[in-house]
Amino acid sequence: MSVLDELTQILAQRKAGDPEASYVASLHAKGLNKILEKVGEEATEVILAAKDAQDNASGKEEVVKETADLWFHTMVMLSELNLTPQQVLDELAKRLGISGHDEKASR
């Protein structure tokens, strides 16, 4: 089982859990807007970490940590919307071998 699969299962279990005992359950209890707020915060933190890492080799570790936070909160968002990471992976797979310009023009 991949880390992604394992985390997907854990998030599904915690979605309906006790908000007092589970961070994931507390996000779901607060609703989509709070989850989206967290995704936005984490995206900003990734950007800032990457900007700092450009001039600081040790800052690359921070980029990895912040990206992990962003992916985690994005997975919580998908869970709230009853979507799966596999659906995102399937979409990415469909795009393999297609020019980014061509893919964007098709939307």
Secondary structure, DSSP 4 states (H G I P E B T S, - for coil): --HHHHHHHHHHHHHTS-TTT-HHHHHHHH-HHHHHHHHHHHHHHHHHHHHHHHT-GGGHHHHHHHHHHHHHHHHHHHHHTT--HHHHHHHHHHHTTS-HHHHHHT-
